[in-house]
Amino acid sequence: MTLEQLLLALKARYRIVLVTMLITFCAALAVSLMTPKTWIASAAVVVDVKYADPIAGSILPALTQPSYMATQLDIIQSDRVAAKVVKTLKIDQGEKVHDAWMQATGGKGSLVSWLAGGLRANLDAKPARDSNVIALNVKNRDPKAAADIANAFAQAYIDTSIDLRTDPAKRYSSYFEAQAQAARDRLEKAQTALSAFQRNNGIIVASDERYDIESARLSELSSQLSAVQGQRVDSQSRMGQAKGSSASLQEVLQNPLIQNLKSDVAQKESKLREMSGNLGANNPQYKRAQAELASLRQRLAAETAAVVDGVSTNNRVNAQREGDLTKAVQAQKTRLLKLKEDRDSAAVMQRDVDGAQRAFDAISQRQTQSNLESQTNQTNIAILNPAIEPTRPAGPKTALNLALALIAGALLGIGAALLMEHVDRRVRSMNDLGRVLGLPIIGAMEGPASHDRLIARLSGRRRPTLGLAGPSMGT
């Protein structure tokens, strides 16, 4: 169909278009008048993405992520927030609400969830462009209820944001509390074991002077042993010398009594030699001198033997002292090694105590932080503009509905006219007549309506009556 045919068909059937437009207009008007008025209240909340954690003192990295605002929108439109609104406004109370829920769901599910779903359906959360402000638009048939619900959604969103932060902190706090108790028990056990070990072994790890004292004692005993060993070697060499020639002993040579006796013996021997030449061997004086000389030699031998016996006794004493000191040094070494082992064991136990202390301090710090986080009521979300009761209804939009109804009616009317034109095709112009007859049009004349039958016969086709409009057939 050409544009000319379309326009001619619409011109011929304009009544259908007008009737259709009138029907749709009246229907839209009736629906607009019968539809209850709705009101939209809007509350605005601002999300601070540069919010610093008051506990940790640092900006949370998740706040700067691109998906953060989309996550906030999902939280606002969640069932959890809507359920808080239901509880806050006490919408679930009342027999009418309960009866409506029973009628709609048959008692299946939760009344609060059902009401929350209805609130979510009337909520429209939109973030501002290039901004951290989120608008919460709530539609309701009551303007005051719309404002109350919008404000309740804003507050429930803030409360839910706090809950989402404090709930994990509460779980962490309980967990760290149990871990802190276990760490405290381990610390007390380690400290008790260390104290018992120190008490049983006489060790004070913090200021232990016993090891230094025992070390000094070992050094002193070692020095005494070295000195006694030297004395024993010296006395043993003198004993060997005494066995060969006791007269050459230093003790003998340095003994004044022995030297006096030697001098007396030498004098008596000299005097006896003189007397042997003058008196003779049988002279009583000579014999007395011989007896005195023998007595002096006997005393000299006795004194020398006493000195040699003293050297032997000194050698035995030195050997015994050496043995005693050797045993004492060995015992002191054993005692020192035992003390060192005890100190090492105490040091290991002290490290266990220090490790348990560090673990307890770290867990206690995390428990304190989690406890503070679980009790915080601070958040990075604030109500920017609370919702107020709207003064103008948001719907129905009668003017817009009527305009859309006219447009829709016009389209439906045009469609109906074209459909009728397709079912009942008419000749609207000379061009239509030429296409029907398959002959060129050489002229046109005005006549009565019987021209239709003539044209039908000339076309040689069985067709419905072709209406030939007189004005369109003009020359």
Sequence and secondary structure as in RCSB ss.txt:
>XXXX:A:sequence
MTLEQLLLALKARYRIVLVTMLITFCAALAVSLMTPKTWIASAAVVVDVKYADPIAGSILPALTQPSYMATQLDI
IQSDRVAAKVVKTLKIDQGEKVHDAWMQATGGKGSLVSWLAGGLRANLDAKPARDSNVIALNVKNRDPKAAADIA
NAFAQAYIDTSIDLRTDPAKRYSSYFEAQAQAARDRLEKAQTALSAFQRNNGIIVASDERYDIESARLSELSSQL
SAVQGQRVDSQSRMGQAKGSSASLQEVLQNPLIQNLKSDVAQKESKLREMSGNLGANNPQYKRAQAELASLRQRL
AAETAAVVDGVSTNNRVNAQREGDLTKAVQAQKTRLLKLKEDRDSAAVMQRDVDGAQRAFDAISQRQTQSNLESQ
TNQTNIAILNPAIEPTRPAGPKTALNLALALIAGALLGIGAALLMEHVDRRVRSMNDLGRVLGLPIIGAMEGPAS
HDRLIARLSGRRRPTLGLAGPSMGT
>XXXX:A:secstr
  HHHHHHHHHHTHHHHHHHHHHHHHHHHHHHHHS  BEEEEEEEEE TT B TTT SB GGGGSTTHHHHHHHH
HTSHHHHHHHHHHHTTT SHHHHHHHHHHHTT S HHHHHHHHHHHTEEEEE TTSSEEEEEEEESSHHHHHHHH
HHHHHHHHHHHHHHHHHHHHHHHHHHHHHHHHHHHHHHHHHHHHHHHHHHHT  STT  HHHHHHHHHHHHHHHH
HHHHHHHHHHHHHHHHHHH GGG HHHHT HHHHHHHHHHHHHHHHHHHHHHHT TT HHHHHHHHHHHHHHHHH
HHHHHHHHHHHHHHHHHHHHHHHHHHHHHHHHHHHHHHHHHHHHHHHHHHHHHHHHHHHHHHHHHHHHHHHHHHH
    SEEEEE     SS  B  HHHHHHHHHHHHHHHHHHHHHHHHHHS    SHHHHHHHHTS         TT
HHHHHHHHHTS  S     TGGG  
